[in-house]
C-alpha cells in the first residue's frame, strides 16, 4: 500500500520572488471536498480574496494547511468538508483563511473549468 505524501505550503515570499498577494495553484489531494472537488483537480487560490460565508478556502489550522468551505453558523465560523465522512472544524474567526479558491480545472481538459467569484 502506497503512503500518501504531502508537500507543505510555505510562505510564498520564502520560496520565490512572487509577491504574497499573487494567486497560486494547488492540486486537490484526498476526498474531503467531494463531490465538488475531485482528487487531482487544480485549484487557483487568491491570497487576498474576500472570505465570506460559503467561500472555498485554504486555511491554516492545527499546524497544517487544509482546503475546506468557510461556513457561518449560530455559534460562529467553521471549516466544513463537503464529504460528510469528515468532521467540521470550529474556528474562532476567519483569520485562519490564507486564500480563497477562485477557480478549479481538471488537468488535460481545456473546457473543464469552473470559476468561484
C-alpha positions in Angstrom: 0.0 0.0 0.0 1.4 3.4 -1.0 1.6 6.0 1.7 0.3 9.5 0.6 3.0 12.2 0.7 2.0 15.8 1.1 4.0 18.9 0.2 3.6 21.6 2.8 2.6 25.0 1.6 5.2 27.6 2.6 5.1 31.3 2.7 5.4 32.3 -1.0 7.9 35.0 -0.1 10.2 32.4 1.4 10.3 30.2 -1.7 10.0 32.5 -4.7 10.2 36.0 -6.0 6.4 36.2 -6.2 4.5 38.7 -4.1 2.5 37.2 -1.3 -0.7 38.5 -2.9 -0.3 36.8 -6.2 -2.6 33.8 -7.0 -1.1 30.3 -6.8 -2.3 26.9 -7.9 -2.6 23.7 -5.8 -3.6 20.1 -6.6 -6.5 18.7 -4.7 -5.4 15.6 -2.6 -7.9 13.3 -0.9 -11.6 13.1 -1.0 -12.7 15.5 1.8 -14.1 18.0 -0.7 -16.1 15.5 -2.9 -18.3 15.8 -4.9 -17.4 19.4 -5.9 -13.6 18.9 -6.0 -12.1 15.6 -7.1 -8.6 14.4 -6.3 -6.1 15.6 -8.9 -8.0 18.8 -9.9 -6.1 22.0 -9.8 -7.5 24.9 -7.7 -6.3 28.5 -8.1 -6.1 30.4 -4.8 -6.3 34.2 -4.4 -4.4 35.0 -1.1 -6.1 38.5 -0.9 -9.5 37.2 -1.9 -12.6 38.2 0.1 -13.6 35.5 2.6 -17.3 35.2 3.1 -19.9 32.6 4.1 -19.7 29.7 1.6 -16.2 30.6 0.2 -13.9 27.7 -0.5 -10.6 28.5 1.3 -7.1 27.2 2.1 -6.8 27.6 5.8 -4.1 27.1 8.4 -5.5 25.2 11.5 -3.9 22.7 13.9 -0.4 23.4 12.5 -1.4 22.4 8.9 -3.0 23.8 5.7 -6.3 22.4 4.7 -8.9 23.0 2.0 -12.4 23.5 3.2 -15.6 25.6 2.8 -15.9 28.5 5.2 -19.4 28.4 6.8 -21.0 30.8 9.3 -23.4 29.3 11.8 -25.1 30.4 15.1 -22.0 29.7 17.2 -19.6 31.4 14.9 -17.5 30.1 12.0 -16.4 26.6 10.9 -14.4 24.9 8.2 -16.7 22.4 6.5 -15.6 19.5 4.3 -18.2 18.7 1.5 -17.7 15.0 2.1 -19.9 14.1 5.2 -17.3 11.4 6.3 -15.1 14.2 7.6 -15.7 16.4 10.7 -16.4 20.1 10.7 -13.7 22.2 12.3 -14.9 25.1 14.5 -12.8 28.2 14.3 -12.6 31.5 16.3 -12.7 33.7 13.2 -11.9 33.9 9.5 -8.3 34.9 10.0 -7.3 31.2 9.6 -8.2 31.6 5.9 -5.0 32.1 3.9 -6.6 32.3 0.5 -9.9 31.9 -1.4 -10.4 29.5 -4.3 -11.3 31.4 -7.4 -11.1 28.6 -10.0 -10.8 24.9 -10.5 -9.6 23.0 -13.5 -9.2 19.4 -14.5 -5.7 18.7 -15.9 -5.7 17.9 -19.6 -9.3 19.1 -20.1 -9.3 22.6 -21.6 -13.0 23.0 -21.4 -13.5 21.7 -17.9 -13.0 24.6 -15.6 -15.2 26.4 -13.1 -14.8 29.9 -11.5 -15.8 30.8 -7.9 -16.2 34.5 -7.5 
